[in-house]
């Protein structure tokens, strides 16, 4: 028994629009990681403001946490933009398959925007990791110097 033409067409539409869904799922995973780290920074900020360390140390901690917060917010924003661009690409694919005909060149811009935004979010995340790592190394050095 042959499959009706309309079923074959719908199957192709579904297959075509599923590929970007994997990009969307990966992007959502990255944004989840960024938000978790942002929550940890927020918890640390609450801890610093609740306990009264020496004033100079407190100011340094607050500046450090502010810098990490801003970098992570940039990562989250770029991740969200990547997700939005991916959704627009999926919509463009579906509309093209349903003969609604959005402009096909939009697809290149949406996928390109998604990839570039995802790259920028990963670069922001990498920067946040470097800032956090350098702060940890500085704290270890300060603790070692105090122990002498």
NORBELZI-V333031 format. One record per run of one state. SS is the DSSP state (H for helix, E for strand, L for the rest). FROM is the first residue (numbers start at 0). LEN is the number of residues. If there is no record, write none. Layout:
SS/FROM/LEN
SS/FROM/LEN
//
This chain:
L/0/4
H/4/46
L/50/4
H/54/43
L/97/7
H/104/43
L/147/1
//
